[in-house]
Amino acid sequence: MLGAQVVCAVGLTILAVAPRDGAYPVFSLPSFILLGLGSTVSVISFNVAAGKSVAPADQGATYGLYETSKYLSTALAVAALATISAASIRAEADPLTSTAYAAGYRLTFVIAAIGALAKGGATPNPPPRQSSGPAAGTSTGRVC
């Protein structure tokens, strides 16, 4: 999981260091590709980790709670990052210039990159689920 989050952080860092008039193929395109790849692997990894150690009977509720918390935390993160970006833009000497907006976005991308690394590093790998039944290929001694 950390590897995918590092890929996301690199994509966000490329956006953070891109000049205001940077070329799309040099800055934006590589960062969007990295963000797409890292996000795809992250989503799959986090979904697997969310239900890995849960009994099969509880997996529906577990995934429901996981998805709800994922969407809620994403909404809160977007709101917080937008607020930070707006505050950074307003703090500039001339907040209506593209330079002010670029500074606000840069700060937001750096904070998001740090958050991606923290999320990947703070997510533990849960222990594998213990099977309550016999292992595959073993006999229980029963005929039916």
Buried (B, 14 or more C-beta within 10 A) or exposed (E): BBEBBBBBBBBBBBBBEBEEEBEEEEBBEBBBEBBEBBBEBBEEBBBEBBBBEBEEEEBEEBBEEBEEEBEEEEEEBEEEBEEBBBEBBEEBEEBEEEBBBBBBBBBBBBBBBEBBBEBBEEBEEEEEEEEEEEEEEEEEEEEE
